[in-house]
């Protein structure tokens, strides 16, 4: 830490002690009432969640309106420590009783600098330790006031905050691009799986309302005339029923057979170095569940039930765990990527119709094999549909890589700048 930095307590840098929010019930949102800010309206990264926002109707609401520079801290429950720095673009907000407001003294502490301090691992560790002293996690206003942290002179605070806010702007822009592409993808998949592609024009067919002569009735409603409805088991490779994998993997080994678990593809594929390996003697009795490049995987047990991925070449001849099932599409019957995207588009229906009860979600494999799906008879149309969805998916994945890189850069800058490790010239 540089010589012009100091260790300060929050209470010495604010105008007055922490203020508790209004104790009032929420009501349906109305533009004629104040918008309510509750713990649940704050995202993990400290942003106001506008979807599903509520209002508050109370005669004393005005006393609890947030002002520029105000920062609120969650004081109880699993969200203890979560913070939100008021942003005028979020509109007029009244903060609720499970939040505590601090007003930084602008001559001593930059509010945006404080916001970034509360995103550090140092702060999160402090919250974890301080709130764990009782059975129920919680930190009151006096205790938050005792939080101490490294503080540079005000001009440096502002410069550091500006640098980090530039990172945030890049992150938010990338997140907006991802959301835009996700919306485009959803619309595209709906159109492609209801109208298909006219291969003579390369365009979507007219809708069934516009050209009813191009469609026919089916168990799944109107479908193009040269499409068919079938059950999933008829699309499988001969002798390759949908199956789950190894139940008891034993101890993992450093050189064996890769065993794919549901957590290995929660958000796309993790690096192969993170995938566990089992001894060949464990793999041998489960030859039936070995996977090959191009096979589809679906999580059938646990919190991530319904997640899907395609087996890459690097995991050819791997095996799978009990929480994962393999769907081996017969290439002479259907395109595997078409089936992958179609099944993903129908996941809500699959989960509703095939999930069995119990302590944790489980997809019934026999029911899954009987799941109705529709596809074009023409393999070229299947391939073209898959290519178009894959194209937008590649854009999404590219943006996700950019996002992860931006988050990594910001994390490194926070470590360097908020500790004084790297000096900022003003």
C-alpha positions in Angstrom: 0.0 0.0 0.0 1.3 3.4 -1.0 2.3 6.0 1.6 -0.6 8.3 0.8 -3.2 5.5 1.4 -4.8 4.9 4.8 -7.0 2.3 6.5 -10.4 3.9 7.2 -13.6 2.8 8.7 -16.8 3.4 6.8 -18.4 5.2 9.7 -15.7 7.9 9.5 -16.4 8.6 5.8 -20.2 9.0 5.8 -22.5 11.9 6.7 -24.4 10.0 9.3 -24.9 6.4 10.6 -26.6 3.8 8.5 -30.3 4.3 8.0 -32.8 1.5 7.8 -35.3 1.4 5.0 -39.1 1.7 5.2 -41.1 -1.1 6.8 -43.9 -1.5 4.3 -45.4 -4.1 2.1 -44.9 -4.0 -1.7 -47.7 -3.6 -4.1 -48.2 -4.0 -7.8 -46.1 -1.6 -9.9 -47.8 1.7 -10.7 -46.2 4.8 -12.4 -48.2 6.9 -9.9 -46.4 5.4 -6.9 -42.7 5.1 -5.9 -40.8 2.2 -7.2 -39.7 -0.1 -4.4 -36.1 -1.4 -4.0 -35.9 -4.6 -2.0 -33.1 -7.1 -1.5 -34.5 -9.3 -4.3 -34.4 -6.3 -6.7 -30.6 -6.1 -6.6 -28.6 -8.4 -8.8 -25.4 -10.2 -7.6 -23.3 -7.5 -9.3 -25.2 -4.7 -7.7 -27.6 -3.6 -10.4 -31.3 -2.8 -10.1 -33.4 -5.6 -11.6 -36.2 -3.9 -13.5 -38.1 -7.0 -14.5 -41.0 -7.7 -12.1 -40.4 -4.4 -10.2 -42.9 -3.4 -7.5 -44.2 -0.2 -6.0 -44.8 0.9 -2.4 -47.8 2.8 -1.2 -47.0 4.4 2.2 -47.5 7.9 3.6 -43.9 8.1 4.7 -42.3 6.8 1.5 -40.8 10.1 0.6 -38.4 10.0 3.6 -36.8 6.9 2.1 -36.2 8.1 -1.5 -32.6 7.4 -2.6 -30.5 10.2 -3.7 -27.4 10.5 -5.9 -24.4 9.0 -4.1 -26.5 6.8 -1.7 -25.4 3.2 -1.4 -27.5 0.6 0.3 -26.3 -2.7 2.0 -28.4 -5.8 2.5 -28.5 -6.6 6.2 -30.0 -10.1 6.6 -30.3 -13.5 5.1 -28.3 -15.2 2.4 -28.0 -11.8 0.6 -26.2 -10.1 3.4 -23.5 -7.9 2.1 -25.1 -7.3 -1.3 -24.9 -3.6 -2.2 -26.5 -1.2 -4.7 -25.3 2.3 -5.6 -28.2 4.5 -6.6 -28.3 5.3 -10.3 -30.7 8.0 -11.5 -31.4 6.1 -14.7 -33.2 3.5 -12.5 -35.8 6.1 -11.7 -37.0 7.3 -8.3 -36.5 4.4 -5.7 -37.7 3.9 -2.1 -35.5 1.5 -0.2 -37.0 -1.3 1.9 -36.4 -2.2 5.5 -33.9 -5.0 5.0 -31.6 -2.5 3.4 -29.3 0.0 5.1 -28.4 3.3 3.5 -25.1 5.1 3.8 -24.4 8.6 2.5 -20.7 8.9 1.8 -19.1 12.3 2.6 -18.2 13.5 -0.9 -15.2 15.4 0.4 -13.7 12.1 1.8 -15.2 9.1 -0.1 -16.2 8.7 -3.7 -19.4 6.6 -3.8 -18.5 4.7 -7.0 -15.1 3.8 -5.4 -17.0 2.4 -2.4 -19.2 0.4 -4.7 -16.1 -1.3 -6.2 -14.6 -2.0 -2.8 -17.8 -4.0 -2.0 -17.2 -6.1 -5.1 -13.8 -7.3 -3.9 -13.0 -10.7 -2.3 -11.7 -8.8 0.7 -15.1 -7.3 1.4 -17.0 -10.6 0.7 -14.7 -12.4 3.1 -15.3 -9.7 5.7 -19.1 -10.2 5.2 -18.8 -14.0 5.5 -16.8 -13.8 8.7 -18.8 -11.0 10.3 -22.2 -12.4 9.5 -21.4 -16.0 10.5 -21.2 -15.1 14.2 -24.9 -15.9 14.7 -27.1 -18.6 13.4 -28.8 -16.3 11.0 -26.6 -14.4 8.6 -26.9 -10.6 9.2 -25.0 -7.4 9.7 -26.5 -4.3 11.3 -25.9 -0.6 10.6 -23.3 -0.2 13.4 -21.4 -3.2 12.3 -21.3 -2.1 8.6 -19.9 1.2 10.0 -17.0 -0.7 11.4 -16.0 -2.1 8.0 -12.4 -0.9 7.3 -10.7 -0.7 4.0 -7.8 0.8 2.2 -8.4 4.4 0.9 -6.3 6.6 -1.3 -6.8 10.4 -1.6 -10.1 11.5 -3.3 -8.6 12.3 -6.7 -7.2 8.8 -7.0 -10.5 7.3 -5.8 -12.2 9.0 -8.6 -9.6 8.0 -11.2 -9.8 4.3 -10.1 -13.6 4.4 -10.1 -13.5 5.8 -13.7 -11.2 3.1 -14.9 -13.4 0.4 -13.4 -16.6 2.0 -14.6 -15.2 1.9 -18.1 -14.8 -1.9 -17.7 -18.4 -2.1 -16.5 -19.6 -0.2 -19.6 -17.8 -2.8 -21.8 -19.4 -5.6 -19.8 -22.9 -4.2 -19.9 -22.6 -3.6 -23.7 -21.5 -7.2 -24.2 -24.3 -8.5 -22.0 -26.8 -6.4 -24.1 -25.4 -8.0 -27.3 -25.8 -11.5 -25.8 -29.4 -10.7 -24.8 -30.1 -9.4 -28.3 -28.7 -12.4 -30.0 -30.5 -14.7 -27.6 -33.8 -13.0 -28.5 -33.0 -13.4 -32.2 -32.1 -17.0 -31.7 -35.4 -17.7 -29.9 -37.4 -16.1 -32.7 -35.4 -17.8 -35.4 -35.8 -21.3 -33.8 -39.6 -20.7 -33.5 -39.9 -19.8 -37.2 -37.5 -22.6 -38.4 -39.2 -25.3 -36.4 -42.8 -24.3 -37.5 -42.2 -23.1 -41.1 -39.0 -24.7 -42.1 -37.0 -23.6 -45.2 -38.1 -23.6 -48.8 -34.9 -25.0 -50.4 -35.8 -23.5 -53.8 -35.7 -20.0 -52.5 -33.6 -20.4 -49.3 -36.3 -18.5 -47.4 -38.8 -19.5 -44.7 -42.0 -20.9 -46.0 -45.0 -18.6 -45.7 -47.0 -19.3 -42.5 -49.8 -21.8 -42.4 -52.2 -18.8 -42.4 -50.7 -17.3 -45.5 -50.3 -20.6 -47.4 -52.4 -23.4 -45.8 -51.9 -25.6 -48.9 -48.2 -26.0 -47.8 -49.1 -27.5 -44.5 -50.9 -30.6 -43.0 -52.3 -31.5 -39.7 -50.3 -33.7 -37.2 -50.2 -34.7 -33.6 -48.1 -31.5 -33.1 -50.4 -29.2 -35.0 -49.8 -27.8 -38.4 -46.5 -28.9 -40.0 -45.1 -28.5 -43.5 -46.4 -31.1 -45.9 -43.0 -32.8 -46.4 -42.3 -33.0 -42.7 -43.1 -35.9 -40.4 -43.8 -36.5 -36.7 -42.0 -39.4 -35.1 -40.9 -40.6 -31.7 -37.3 -40.0 -30.5 -36.4 -43.7 -30.2 -36.9 -44.2 -34.0 -34.2 -41.6 -34.6 -31.6 -43.5 -32.5 -28.7 -45.7 -33.9 -29.6 -49.4 -33.8 -28.9 -50.9 -30.4 -28.2 -47.5 -28.9 -31.1 -46.8 -26.5 -31.0 -43.6 -24.5 -29.0 -44.6 -21.4 -27.4 -43.1 -18.3 -23.8 -43.9 -17.3 -21.6 -45.0 -14.4 -23.3 -45.1 -11.1 -20.3 -45.6 -8.8 -17.1 -44.2 -10.4 -14.8 -45.0 -7.4 -11.6 -43.0 -7.0 -10.6 -40.8 -9.9 -7.3 -41.5 -11.7 -4.8 -39.4 -13.6 -4.8 -41.6 -16.7 -7.9 -43.5 -17.5 -11.2 -43.0 -19.3 -12.9 -39.6 -19.2 -16.3 -39.6 -17.4 -18.5 -36.7 -18.3 -20.6 -35.3 -15.5 -23.4 -32.8 -15.8 -21.2 -30.0 -14.3 -18.8 -30.4 -17.1 -21.1 -28.6 -19.6 -23.3 -26.4 -17.4 -22.4 -23.3 -19.5 -20.8 -24.8 -22.5 -17.9 -27.2 -22.3 -15.4 -26.8 -19.5 -11.7 -27.4 -20.3 -10.9 -31.1 -20.8 -8.4 -30.8 -18.0 -11.3 -30.4 -15.5 -13.1 -33.6 -16.6 -12.5 -36.5 -14.3 -11.1 -39.9 -15.4 -12.1 -43.3 -14.1 -10.1 -46.5 -14.1 -10.7 -48.7 -17.2 -12.0 -51.5 -14.9 -14.8 -49.1 -13.9 -15.5 -48.1 -17.5 -15.6 -51.7 -18.9 -19.0 -52.8 -17.4 -20.5 -49.6 -18.8 -19.6 -50.1 -22.5 -23.3 -49.5 -23.2 -23.0 -45.9 -22.2 -19.8 -44.9 -24.0 -20.2 -41.8 -26.1 -18.8 -40.8 -29.5 -18.3 -37.5 -31.1 -21.6 -36.1 -32.3 -23.7 -37.9 -29.7 -26.1 -35.7 -27.8 -25.9 -35.5 -24.0 -28.7 -34.5 -21.6 -28.6 -34.0 -17.9 -31.4 -36.2 -16.4 -30.8 -35.8 -12.7 -30.3 -32.8 -10.4 -30.3 -29.0 -10.5 -29.2 -28.8 -14.1 -31.7 -31.2 -15.4 -32.5 -30.6 -19.1 -29.1 -29.1 -20.0 -27.8 -30.4 -23.3 -24.5 -30.6 -25.3 -22.9 -32.4 -28.2 -19.9 -34.6 -27.6 -16.8 -33.1 -29.1 -14.1 -35.0 -30.9 -11.8 -34.6 -27.9 -14.2 -36.8 -25.8 -14.7 -39.5 -28.3 -15.1 -42.9 -26.5 -15.5 -41.2 -23.1 -18.1 -42.4 -20.7 -20.8 -40.6 -18.7 -22.0 -40.4 -15.1 -25.4 -41.4 -13.6 -26.6 -37.8 -14.0 -26.1 -37.7 -17.8 -27.8 -39.7 -20.6 -26.6 -40.2 -24.1 -28.8 -39.8 -27.2 -27.1 -41.3 -30.3 -28.9 -40.0 -33.4 -28.7 -42.3 -36.5 -27.1 -40.2 -39.2 -29.1 -42.1 -41.9 -32.3 -40.9 -40.2 -31.6 -37.4 -39.0 -29.0 -34.7 -38.6 -27.7 -34.7 -35.0 -27.5 -30.9 -34.8 -31.0 -30.5 -36.0 -32.2 -32.9 -33.3 -30.0 -31.1 -30.7 -31.5 -27.7 -31.4 -35.0 -29.1 -31.8 -34.9 -30.9 -28.4 -33.4 -27.8 -26.7 -36.3 -25.7 -28.1 -38.8 -28.2 -26.6 -37.1 -28.6 -23.3 -39.9 -27.0 -21.3 -42.3 -29.6 -22.8 -39.8 -32.4 -22.2 -39.4 -31.6 -18.6 -43.1 -31.2 -18.0 -44.0 -34.5 -19.7 -41.1 -36.7 -18.7 -40.0 -35.6 -15.3 -40.7 -37.9 -12.4 -41.2 -36.9 -8.8 -38.8 -37.2 -5.9 -36.4 -35.2 -3.9 -34.6 -34.0 -7.0 -35.7 -33.5 -10.6 -35.3 -36.7 -12.8 -36.1 -37.3 -16.4 -37.6 -40.7 -17.2 -35.6 -42.2 -20.0 -38.4 -44.5 -21.3 -40.7 -41.5 -21.6 -38.1 -39.5 -23.3 -37.6 -42.1 -25.9 -41.4 -41.8 -26.7 -41.2 -38.0 -27.0 -42.8 -36.8 -30.2 -40.7 -34.6 -32.5 -41.0 -33.3 -36.0 -38.5 -33.1 -38.7 -38.2 -32.5 -42.5 -37.9 -35.6 -44.7 -35.3 -33.8 -46.7 -31.9 -34.1 -45.0 -30.7 -30.9 -46.7 -33.4 -28.9 -45.1 -32.5 -30.4 -41.7 -28.9 -29.4 -42.3 -29.8 -25.9 -43.4 -31.9 -25.3 -40.3 -29.1 -26.5 -38.1 -26.6 -24.3 -39.9 -28.7 -21.1 -39.4 -29.2 -21.8 -35.7 -25.5 -22.7 -35.3 -24.5 -19.4 -36.9 -26.3 -17.3 -34.3 -25.2 -19.6 -31.6 -21.5 -19.0 -32.6 -22.1 -15.3 -32.3 -23.5 -15.8 -28.8 -20.6 -17.9 -27.8 -18.2 -15.3 -29.2 -19.8 -12.6 -27.2 -19.7 -14.8 -24.1 -16.0 -15.3 -24.6 -15.6 -11.5 -24.8 -17.7 -11.1 -21.7 -15.6 -13.6 -19.7 -12.4 -11.9 -20.8 -13.8 -8.4 -19.8 -14.8 -9.8 -16.4 -11.3 -11.3 -16.0 -9.6 -8.0 -16.9 -11.8 -6.1 -14.5 -11.1 -8.6 -11.7 -7.3 -8.1 -12.3 -7.7 -4.3 -12.3 -9.7 -4.4 -9.1 -7.0 -6.4 -7.4 -4.3 -4.0 -8.6 -6.0 -0.7 -8.2 -8.1 -1.1 -5.0 -5.2 -2.4 -3.0 -2.7 0.2 -4.1 -0.5 -2.4 -5.7 -0.5 -0.4 -8.9 -0.3 3.4 -8.5 -2.7 5.6 -10.4 -1.5 8.9 -11.6 -3.9 11.8 -11.4 
